[in-house]
Amino acid sequence: MRYFVEITPVANAYTGLIDQGNPATAQPLANPRLEPTTEISIKGRACSLDGLMQSLIGYQSSQLATLFDERGQLEIGQHLYAQTFGQLAANERQRLHQRDEVEVCIVTQDEHITRLPWALLAHNGIFLSTTGWSVTLSGTRPSKDCELPPSPRILVIAPQPTGVQGTLAEPHLEALEDLLSAHDPRLSWNRHLKLVETWEDFTRQVKEFEPQIVYYYGHGEGDVHRSRLDFASGPNKQLLDVPVADFALCLRNMATPPALVYVNCCLGDAAGYLGVGKQLAAFVPAVITNRTVAMIEAAQAQALALWDDILLRGIAPHQAVARLYSRLGDLHLSTADVRWLTPVLHRQYDAWRANPPTPPSRLVHDPHWHLKIDRVTQYSVVAEQTRQMLRERKPRTHAFVWYGREGEGIEIFHQRLNVELRESLLHTFVYEVRPEWPMEFEDFYRSCQDMLTEAFSVSTLDAIPARIRSKTAGASGTQTLVYIRHQPVRSPKVLNAKNFQRYLAWWDSVFAPLLESQQFVLLGVSFLVDNPANFLARVEPLEDMELHLTAFRLLDQMEKLALKDLRDFLRKHNVQLVTQHRDQILTKILTKTGGRYEQTVEELKDLVSRRWDLNYEPQAAQQATSGEDDW
């Protein structure tokens, strides 16, 4: 059941219509009290709608705690309902609330009406968005259908400008590719998933890659008068403030504009006419952005849930956003916090059609196969000693160090641990945390403390156990394994052997004793080195350190791949690769890459992905199996 609520400014007031798709049968809304100066009572306090919107856009914490707590949100939502659906006849409202799904499209060209938090629509004390109602915005009534093609080309924009606070983009993008490629091998980096970090790369790839979906994940700035996106520019990735209008112009000039654009930043919709929704919705069928400040943890969780629904389940964007509102517990959100109503959808499509992938059976295709090439010795040590720690409940923490040259898969091994431990530890909740090494260790112990409190998003070390409990609330199993995944150390200037020894001692004496009885930690530290033998000589003696709550182990060096490594791996993981000329193809790959781990993995990913591409021509298929291709 779909309702259109059309609201038009007239002088200093509004007029409105409400109908189910036929304007000829529309019911007029009698003087809807939605003007900016309209005052409503929030817990006995008179507040104007404009004042409420300013508090929400400005994210004024003291105001939000009072005006946008559960009671404040409910009273705002009930006012919005009273001015719209509340004017329907009683029998029509009764029929309306008997439906499981209701589509509400707010049709308006007015900035103020667009900014109102329509997701808060409430009736009889219930937020209707949490009961299956979808609420979207539109400048005009949607009239054209939109179809998302199979394996759409997705341009991901994740700027990291110099001097700007990070967005934790790396784990988010890693999780995104894991999610998508597990269901569709073509949705992987450098296939149908393209990453850009600078404005120059964005403007080039918009033309060359011709994306069908655009996803911006980064910082945004805005108020009622301006709206900007933070891009990086040039080789030094300097900050470049890009007006949303300029961003929109690049997409508007595409031969075929994208079907969906998701701008996951703060205040994307705050600027009204200058905001993301108004600037893009005129030519993009579906535009998702945030109406207020977006906190990193919530923004990432909501984005992954949206992409899961839209791309992998074929759910229309308006239904996907509605599902966000009804799955607050799964996303660790609550109506007590305005973050739950942050996403907003501008809709210009009538019907939405999708072609979601059918994921191959894991017996046929392990979606994480590319993480598991070789490194059998190193992984076996970590896995067995971690299982032993959880089984015997000692030691409290296990610290592992691995090392290798650039390109030897140091970071991939981090990712492998996260994936394989989650797969194998069925009764243990795995919680990954990624600390960033401090710029310097001037005050060493304070730097260690700040590094971990920032990583866990707490103010003191003592608060970390409670943070772990809050993340794992409701998870199955009785134990929690916290995987502290440090960024690879690329230079002794970041962390030398002496400071690493001090870090281990501090970790064992200060951090480990804080853990609760069901909490265990795997500490992973990796080093990119130019001289492995020299590194080994400096770090190997640390295995003899006297630690009380921590076991420390130095893993073997990460080395180049050989033909036997690849042959054994393909056989074990049942990777779908041609068999007639397999060794010939693998030999050509190793010759091309010199056995360098990361290059070899990318070559294998490309080959496997092409074999899964359902759109390639029979001639290409014959070429791929003949052994006479470009290898």
C-alpha positions in Angstrom: 0.0 0.0 0.0 1.5 3.3 -1.1 0.5 6.8 0.0 1.7 10.1 -1.5 1.7 13.0 0.8 2.2 16.1 -1.3 3.0 19.3 0.6 3.3 22.7 -1.0 4.2 26.1 0.5 1.6 28.9 0.1 2.5 32.3 1.4 3.6 31.6 5.0 1.7 28.3 5.3 1.4 25.0 3.6 -1.3 23.1 1.8 -1.3 19.4 1.2 -2.9 16.4 -0.5 -2.8 12.7 0.4 -3.7 9.9 -1.9 -2.8 6.4 -2.9 -1.5 7.2 -6.4 -4.5 8.8 -8.0 -4.4 12.6 -7.5 -8.0 12.8 -8.7 -9.1 11.1 -5.5 -6.7 13.0 -3.2 -7.9 14.2 0.1 -6.8 17.7 1.0 -4.9 18.3 4.2 -6.6 21.0 6.2 -4.0 23.6 7.2 -1.1 21.2 8.1 0.8 22.9 11.0 4.3 22.3 9.6 5.7 25.8 9.3 9.2 26.5 10.7 7.5 28.7 13.4 5.0 26.0 14.4 5.5 25.2 18.1 4.9 21.8 19.6 5.2 20.6 23.2 8.2 18.5 24.0 7.7 17.3 27.6 5.8 20.4 28.4 8.3 22.7 26.7 7.3 24.7 23.6 9.7 24.2 20.7 9.5 25.4 17.2 10.0 23.0 14.3 12.8 25.1 13.0 14.5 25.1 16.4 14.2 21.3 16.6 15.7 21.0 13.1 18.6 23.3 14.0 19.4 21.2 17.0 19.3 18.0 14.9 21.5 19.4 12.1 23.9 21.0 14.5 24.0 17.9 16.6 23.9 19.9 19.8 24.4 17.2 22.4 22.8 19.0 25.3 19.7 19.8 23.2 19.5 16.3 21.7 19.6 14.7 25.1 16.5 16.7 26.1 14.6 17.2 22.8 15.4 14.0 20.9 15.3 11.3 23.6 12.6 8.7 23.3 9.9 11.0 24.6 11.0 13.9 22.5 11.2 11.8 19.3 7.8 10.3 20.0 6.1 13.7 20.4 7.7 15.0 17.2 6.6 11.9 15.4 3.0 12.1 16.7 2.8 15.7 15.6 3.9 14.8 12.0 1.4 12.0 11.9 -1.5 14.3 13.2 -0.8 16.8 10.4 -0.9 14.2 7.7 -2.3 10.7 8.2 -4.2 11.9 11.3 -6.5 13.8 9.0 -7.7 10.7 7.2 -11.1 9.2 8.1 -11.1 6.8 11.1 -12.0 3.8 8.9 -9.2 4.6 6.5 -6.7 4.9 9.3 -7.8 1.6 10.7 -7.4 -0.1 7.3 -4.0 1.6 7.0 -2.7 0.2 10.3 -3.8 -3.3 9.5 -1.2 -3.5 6.6 2.2 -5.1 7.2 4.0 -2.8 4.8 3.1 0.8 3.9 5.1 3.0 1.5 5.0 6.7 2.3 6.4 9.1 -0.3 6.6 12.8 0.9 6.4 14.8 -2.3 7.7 18.4 -1.8 10.0 21.0 -3.3 10.2 22.8 0.1 13.6 22.8 2.0 12.1 22.9 5.4 9.6 20.0 4.8 12.5 18.0 3.3 14.5 18.5 6.5 11.7 17.3 8.9 12.5 13.8 10.4 9.7 11.9 8.7 11.1 8.6 9.9 9.7 9.6 13.3 6.1 9.3 12.2 4.4 7.8 15.2 0.9 6.6 16.1 -0.4 5.4 19.5 3.1 5.5 20.9 4.7 3.4 18.1 7.3 4.6 15.6 5.8 3.4 12.4 9.2 3.1 10.7 10.0 0.3 13.0 6.8 -1.6 12.0 7.4 -1.9 8.2 6.6 1.6 7.0 9.0 3.1 4.5 9.3 6.8 4.4 11.0 8.5 1.4 11.3 12.0 -0.1 10.7 13.0 -3.6 10.6 16.3 -5.5 8.0 15.1 -7.9 5.8 11.9 -8.0 8.0 9.0 -9.1 6.9 7.8 -12.6 9.8 5.7 -14.1 10.9 2.2 -13.2 14.5 1.4 -12.5 16.4 -1.9 -12.9 19.7 -2.6 -11.3 21.8 -4.9 -13.6 23.4 -8.1 -12.5 26.8 -7.5 -10.9 26.6 -3.7 -11.1 29.8 -1.7 -11.5 30.3 0.1 -8.1 32.6 3.1 -7.7 33.6 3.4 -4.0 35.0 6.8 -3.0 36.9 6.7 0.3 39.1 9.8 0.7 41.7 10.0 3.4 42.9 13.7 3.2 46.1 14.6 5.0 45.5 16.1 8.4 41.8 15.1 8.6 40.6 12.7 11.3 40.4 9.1 9.9 37.1 7.3 9.1 38.4 3.8 9.7 37.8 3.2 6.0 40.1 0.2 5.7 38.2 -2.2 7.9 34.9 -1.0 6.4 36.0 -1.5 2.8 37.5 -4.9 3.7 34.2 -5.9 5.2 32.3 -4.6 2.2 34.4 -6.6 -0.3 34.1 -9.7 1.9 30.3 -9.3 2.0 29.9 -8.8 -1.8 32.5 -11.1 -3.2 31.3 -14.0 -1.1 28.0 -13.9 -3.1 29.3 -12.7 -6.4 33.0 -13.1 -7.2 32.7 -10.3 -9.8 32.0 -7.8 -7.0 35.7 -7.6 -5.9 38.3 -5.0 -6.2 39.4 -4.1 -9.7 36.6 -6.1 -11.2 33.2 -4.6 -10.7 34.3 -2.9 -7.5 36.6 0.1 -8.0 38.2 2.2 -5.2 39.3 5.8 -5.6 40.7 8.1 -3.0 41.3 11.5 -4.7 39.1 14.0 -6.6 41.2 13.5 -9.7 40.8 9.7 -9.7 37.0 10.2 -9.1 36.5 12.5 -12.1 38.5 10.1 -14.3 36.9 6.9 -13.2 33.4 8.3 -13.5 34.1 8.5 -17.3 36.3 5.4 -17.7 34.5 2.9 -15.3 31.0 4.2 -15.9 29.7 3.1 -12.5 26.1 2.1 -12.1 26.3 2.6 -8.3 28.4 5.3 -6.5 29.3 4.9 -2.8 31.0 7.9 -1.0 32.3 7.0 2.4 34.1 9.9 4.1 33.6 13.2 5.9 31.0 15.8 5.0 30.4 19.3 6.3 27.3 21.3 6.1 24.6 23.4 7.6 21.4 25.0 6.2 23.6 27.2 3.8 26.3 25.0 2.5 27.2 21.3 1.9 30.7 20.0 1.1 32.4 16.6 0.8 36.0 16.2 2.0 38.1 14.8 -0.9 41.8 14.2 -1.1 43.7 15.9 -4.0 47.1 15.4 -5.6 50.0 13.0 -4.7 50.1 14.4 -1.1 46.4 13.9 -0.7 45.7 17.4 0.5 42.3 18.3 1.7 39.9 19.6 -1.0 36.5 20.9 0.0 34.2 19.9 -2.9 30.7 21.4 -2.9 28.0 18.8 -3.3 26.8 20.7 -6.4 30.3 20.0 -8.1 30.1 16.3 -7.1 26.6 16.1 -8.6 27.7 17.8 -11.8 30.3 15.1 -12.5 27.6 12.4 -12.2 25.1 14.4 -14.1 27.5 14.6 -17.1 27.8 10.8 -17.3 26.4 9.2 -20.5 24.2 7.1 -18.2 24.0 8.4 -14.6 24.1 5.8 -11.8 20.9 4.1 -10.6 21.9 4.6 -7.0 24.2 6.9 -5.1 24.9 6.5 -1.4 26.7 9.4 0.3 27.6 8.1 3.7 28.9 11.2 5.4 27.8 13.7 8.1 25.1 16.2 7.3 24.6 15.1 3.7 21.0 16.3 3.6 21.3 19.3 5.9 21.6 22.0 3.3 18.2 21.6 1.7 18.5 22.7 -2.0 22.3 22.4 -1.8 22.3 19.0 -0.1 22.9 15.6 -1.5 19.3 14.7 -2.0 18.2 17.7 -3.9 21.3 18.0 -6.0 21.3 14.3 -7.1 17.7 13.2 -7.0 16.7 15.0 -10.2 18.7 12.5 -12.3 19.5 9.6 -10.0 16.6 7.3 -9.2 17.7 6.5 -5.6 19.9 8.7 -3.4 20.7 7.7 0.2 22.5 10.0 2.6 22.5 11.1 6.2 20.3 13.9 7.6 22.6 14.7 10.5 25.9 13.7 12.1 26.9 10.1 11.3 29.0 8.3 13.9 31.5 5.9 12.4 30.4 2.7 14.0 26.7 3.2 13.3 27.4 4.5 9.7 29.4 1.4 8.9 26.9 -1.0 10.3 24.0 0.7 8.5 25.9 0.8 5.2 26.7 -2.9 5.3 23.1 -3.8 6.1 21.9 -1.6 3.2 24.3 -3.1 0.7 23.5 -6.6 1.8 19.8 -5.9 1.3 20.0 -4.0 -2.0 22.8 -5.8 -3.8 22.6 -9.3 -2.4 18.9 -9.8 -1.6 17.5 -7.6 -4.4 15.4 -5.5 -1.9 14.4 -2.1 -3.2 16.2 0.9 -1.5 13.0 2.2 0.2 12.4 -1.2 1.8 16.1 -1.6 2.7 16.1 1.7 4.6 12.9 0.7 6.3 14.5 -2.5 7.4 17.3 -0.5 9.0 14.7 1.2 11.2 13.2 -2.2 12.2 16.5 -3.9 12.9 17.9 -1.6 15.6 19.0 -4.4 17.9 21.0 -6.2 15.1 22.9 -2.9 14.4 23.5 -2.1 18.1 21.3 1.0 17.8 18.4 2.2 19.9 15.6 4.8 19.6 17.2 6.4 22.7 19.9 7.7 20.2 19.1 9.7 17.2 21.7 7.8 15.1 19.0 5.3 14.3 17.0 7.7 12.1 20.1 9.2 10.3 19.7 7.6 6.8 17.3 9.2 4.5 16.2 8.2 0.9 15.3 10.5 -1.9 13.3 8.4 -4.4 12.6 9.1 -8.0 11.8 5.5 -9.2 8.4 4.0 -9.3 9.1 0.3 -9.3 12.6 -1.1 -8.5 13.8 -4.3 -10.1 17.0 -6.1 -9.2 19.1 -9.1 -10.3 20.7 -10.3 -7.1 23.4 -13.0 -7.4 22.9 -16.6 -6.5 25.9 -17.4 -4.3 27.8 -20.5 -5.3 27.8 -23.3 -2.7 30.7 -23.2 -0.4 31.4 -26.9 -1.4 32.0 -25.5 -4.9 33.5 -22.0 -4.1 35.0 -20.8 -0.8 34.4 -17.1 -0.9 37.5 -16.5 1.2 39.8 -18.8 -0.8 42.1 -15.9 -1.8 43.0 -15.3 1.9 44.1 -18.9 2.4 46.9 -19.4 -0.1 49.9 -21.1 1.6 51.1 -19.7 5.0 50.0 -23.1 6.3 52.8 -23.2 9.0 52.1 -19.7 10.3 48.3 -20.0 10.4 48.5 -23.5 12.0 50.6 -22.1 14.9 48.2 -19.2 15.5 45.0 -21.3 15.2 46.2 -24.1 17.5 47.6 -21.9 20.2 44.5 -19.7 20.2 42.2 -22.7 20.5 44.4 -24.1 23.3 44.1 -20.7 25.1 40.4 -20.7 24.9 40.1 -24.4 25.8 42.4 -24.2 28.9 41.5 -20.6 29.7 45.2 -19.6 29.9 47.1 -17.5 29.2 44.8 -14.5 29.1 46.4 -13.2 25.9 48.5 -14.5 23.0 50.8 -12.2 21.1 52.1 -13.2 17.6 54.5 -11.3 15.3 55.0 -12.1 11.7 57.2 -10.3 9.1 58.2 -10.2 5.5 59.1 -7.9 2.6 56.7 -5.6 0.9 54.1 -7.5 -1.2 54.4 -10.7 0.7 50.9 -10.7 2.1 51.5 -9.3 5.6 48.1 -7.5 5.7 46.4 -10.5 4.0 47.4 -12.7 6.9 45.7 -10.3 9.3 42.5 -10.6 7.3 42.9 -14.4 7.1 43.1 -14.7 10.9 39.9 -12.6 11.3 38.0 -14.8 8.7 39.2 -18.2 9.6 39.0 -17.8 13.4 35.3 -16.7 13.0 34.7 -19.7 10.8 36.4 -22.2 13.2 35.6 -20.9 16.7 31.9 -21.7 16.5 31.2 -21.0 20.2 33.4 -18.0 20.6 32.5 -14.4 19.6 35.4 -12.8 17.7 35.6 -9.0 18.1 38.2 -7.3 15.9 39.8 -4.0 17.0 42.4 -2.0 14.9 44.6 0.3 16.8 46.6 2.9 15.0 50.2 3.3 16.1 50.9 6.7 17.7 52.8 9.3 15.7 55.5 9.1 18.3 56.2 7.5 21.7 57.3 10.6 23.5 55.5 9.6 26.6 55.6 5.8 26.0 53.1 4.5 28.4 50.6 7.3 27.9 50.9 6.7 24.2 50.1 3.0 24.6 47.1 3.9 26.8 45.8 6.5 24.3 46.2 4.1 21.4 44.0 1.4 22.9 41.4 3.7 24.5 40.9 5.4 21.1 40.7 2.0 19.3 38.0 0.8 21.7 36.2 4.2 21.7 36.4 4.6 25.5 37.9 7.2 27.7 39.9 5.0 30.1 41.6 1.6 30.0 39.3 0.4 32.8 36.3 0.9 30.5 37.5 -1.5 27.9 36.1 -4.8 29.5 32.6 -3.2 29.6 33.1 -2.1 26.0 33.8 -5.7 25.0 30.7 -6.8 26.9 28.6 -4.3 25.1 29.8 -5.4 21.7 29.1 -9.1 22.4 25.8 -8.7 24.1 23.4 -11.3 22.9 26.1 -13.2 20.9 26.1 -17.0 21.1 28.7 -18.7 23.1 30.3 -18.0 26.4 33.7 -16.7 25.4 34.9 -13.6 23.6 38.2 -13.5 21.6 39.3 -9.9 21.0 41.6 -9.7 18.0 43.8 -6.7 18.4 44.8 -6.2 14.7 47.6 -3.6 14.7 48.5 -1.8 11.5 51.6 -3.3 9.8 54.7 -1.6 11.0 56.5 -0.2 7.9 59.4 1.6 9.5 61.5 1.4 12.7 60.5 5.0 13.2 57.0 3.8 13.9 58.0 0.9 16.2 61.5 -0.4 16.8 62.5 -3.6 18.6 63.2 -1.8 21.9 59.8 -0.1 22.0 58.1 -3.3 21.0 59.6 -5.0 24.0 58.4 -2.2 26.2 54.9 -2.5 24.6 54.8 -6.3 25.4 55.8 -5.7 29.0 53.2 -2.9 29.4 50.6 -5.0 27.7 51.2 -8.0 30.0 51.4 -6.0 33.3 48.8 -3.2 32.6 46.3 -4.3 29.9 46.0 -8.1 30.3 45.0 -7.9 34.0 41.9 -5.8 33.1 40.3 -8.6 31.1 37.2 -10.4 32.6 37.0 -14.1 33.0 35.4 -14.8 29.6 37.6 -12.4 27.7 40.7 -13.5 25.9 42.9 -11.5 23.4 44.9 -12.4 20.3 47.4 -9.6 19.7 48.7 -9.5 16.1 51.7 -7.3 15.1 53.2 -7.5 11.7 56.4 -5.9 10.3 57.3 -5.0 6.7 61.1 -5.3 6.6 63.9 -4.8 4.0 66.3 -7.1 5.8 64.5 -10.1 7.3 67.6 -11.7 8.8 68.4 -8.5 10.7 64.8 -8.2 11.9 64.9 -11.9 13.1 68.1 -11.3 15.1 66.6 -8.3 16.9 63.1 -9.7 17.7 63.7 -13.5 18.2 65.3 -13.0 21.7 62.0 -11.4 22.9 60.5 -14.9 22.9 62.4 -15.4 26.1 60.7 -12.5 27.9 59.2 -13.3 31.2 55.5 -12.6 30.8 52.8 -13.7 33.3 49.5 -13.3 31.4 50.8 -13.4 27.8 52.4 -15.9 25.6 54.6 -14.4 22.8 55.5 -16.2 19.6 57.5 -15.1 16.5 56.2 -16.7 13.3 58.3 -17.8 10.4 59.1 -15.3 7.7 56.4 -14.7 5.0 58.1 -15.8 1.8 57.5 -16.1 -1.9 55.1 -18.6 -3.4 56.2 -21.7 -5.4 54.3 -23.9 -7.8 53.9 -26.6 -5.2 52.2 -24.1 -2.8 49.7 -23.2 -5.4 49.0 -26.7 -6.5 48.4 -27.9 -3.0 46.2 -24.9 -2.2 44.0 -25.3 -5.3 43.5 -29.0 -4.4 42.6 -28.4 -0.8 40.2 -25.5 -1.3 38.6 -26.8 -4.5 39.2 -23.5 -6.3 37.4 -23.4 -9.7 40.4 -23.2 -12.0 41.0 -25.0 -15.3 42.6 -28.4 -14.9 43.7 -29.3 -18.4 46.7 -26.9 -18.4 46.6 -26.0 -14.7 50.4 -26.3 -14.1 51.2 -24.4 -17.3 48.9 -21.5 -16.2 50.2 -21.5 -12.7 53.8 -21.4 -14.0 53.0 -18.5 -16.2 51.5 -16.6 -13.3 54.5 -17.3 -11.1 56.9 -16.2 -13.9 54.9 -13.0 -14.3 54.8 -12.2 -10.5 58.1 -13.6 -9.5 56.3 -15.5 -6.8 55.4 -12.3 -5.0 52.5 -13.1 -2.8 50.1 -10.2 -3.3 50.6 -10.0 -7.1 50.1 -13.8 -7.4 46.9 -13.6 -5.4 45.6 -10.8 -7.6 46.4 -12.8 -10.8 44.5 -15.9 -9.4 41.6 -13.7 -8.3 41.3 -12.3 -11.8 41.4 -15.7 -13.4 38.8 -17.2 -11.1 36.6 -14.2 -11.4 36.6 -14.4 -15.2 35.6 -18.1 -15.0 32.6 -17.1 -12.8 31.6 -14.3 -15.2 28.3 -15.5 -16.6 28.4 -12.9 -19.3 31.5 -13.9 -21.1 31.2 -15.3 -24.6 31.6 -19.0 -25.4 34.8 -18.1 -27.4 36.3 -16.5 -24.2 35.3 -19.6 -22.2 37.1 -21.8 -24.7 40.1 -19.6 -24.5 40.1 -19.7 -20.7 40.2 -23.5 -20.8 42.6 -23.9 -23.6 45.7 -22.6 -21.8 46.4 -20.3 -24.8 45.2 -17.1 -23.1 47.1 -14.1 -22.0 49.0 -15.9 -19.2 
